[in-house]
């Protein structure tokens, strides 16, 4: 367990970029969502829901790791950059969640 904790120690910037990739993948799903859901059916919607949940979990985990790294004395400039990247990463899953809520409420 301590080996896993040391792996995550001071890697907030790296994980922020990973979260950004998940966020961009989620953001790519919202364009023409209704048309793609109609064309590909329920499987597309289920995959989008799974991607939304996974990307939100990844973003929250990266944010928690960033908060812990700030407390451990991580470089302030890297923390600032990582926080901006994580903020951008949250845009994709949040917009996809709004799109999915709109789709399911019809």
C-alpha positions in Angstrom: 0.0 0.0 0.0 2.9 2.4 0.7 4.3 1.7 -2.7 1.1 2.8 -4.3 1.0 6.0 -2.1 4.6 6.8 -3.2 3.6 6.3 -6.8 1.0 9.0 -6.6 3.2 11.4 -4.6 4.1 14.6 -6.5 2.5 13.5 -9.8 -0.4 15.8 -9.9 0.6 17.4 -13.1 0.9 14.1 -14.9 -2.4 12.9 -13.6 -4.0 16.2 -14.5 -3.1 15.5 -18.2 -4.6 12.0 -17.9 -7.8 13.6 -16.5 -7.7 16.1 -19.4 -7.7 13.2 -21.9 -10.7 11.6 -20.2 -12.4 15.0 -20.2 -11.7 15.6 -23.9 -13.1 12.1 -24.7 -16.2 13.0 -22.8 -16.5 16.3 -24.5 -16.2 14.7 -27.9 -19.4 12.7 -27.1 -21.6 15.7 -26.7 -21.4 17.0 -30.3 -24.5 15.8 -32.2 -25.4 13.5 -29.3 -29.1 13.1 -30.2 -28.2 12.2 -33.8 -25.6 9.7 -32.8 -27.8 8.2 -30.1 -30.6 7.8 -32.7 -28.1 6.3 -35.2 -26.3 3.9 -32.9 -29.0 3.2 -30.4 -28.9 2.5 -26.7 -25.4 1.1 -26.8 -24.0 4.6 -27.6 -25.9 6.1 -24.7 -24.7 3.4 -22.3 -21.1 3.8 -23.4 -21.5 7.6 -23.0 -22.9 7.1 -19.5 -20.0 4.9 -18.5 -17.5 7.3 -20.0 -19.1 10.1 -18.0 -19.0 8.3 -14.7 -15.4 7.1 -15.2 -14.2 10.5 -16.3 -15.9 12.2 -13.3 -14.3 9.6 -10.9 -10.8 10.2 -12.5 -11.2 14.0 -12.3 -12.2 13.8 -8.6 -9.3 11.4 -7.8 -6.9 13.7 -9.5 -8.3 16.7 -7.7 -7.9 14.9 -4.3 -4.3 14.0 -5.2 -3.6 17.6 -6.1 -5.0 18.8 -2.7 -2.8 16.2 -0.9 0.3 17.3 -3.0 -0.3 20.9 -2.0 -0.2 19.9 1.6 3.0 17.9 1.0 4.8 20.9 -0.4 4.5 20.4 -4.1 5.8 23.3 -6.3 3.3 26.2 -6.3 3.7 26.8 -10.1 3.1 23.1 -10.9 0.0 23.1 -8.5 -1.4 26.2 -10.3 -0.9 24.6 -13.7 -2.3 21.3 -12.6 -5.4 23.0 -11.1 -6.1 24.8 -14.3 -5.8 21.6 -16.3 -8.1 19.7 -13.9 -10.6 22.6 -14.1 -10.6 22.2 -17.9 -10.8 18.4 -17.5 -14.0 18.7 -15.5 -15.7 20.5 -18.4 -16.2 17.4 -20.6 -17.8 15.1 -18.0 -20.0 17.9 -16.6 -21.3 18.8 -20.1 -21.8 15.2 -21.0 -23.8 14.7 -17.8 -26.0 17.6 -18.7 -26.5 16.2 -22.2 -27.3 12.7 -20.8 -29.7 14.2 -18.3 -31.4 16.1 -21.1 -31.6 12.9 -23.2 -33.0 10.8 -20.4 -35.6 13.4 -19.4 -37.3 13.2 -22.8 
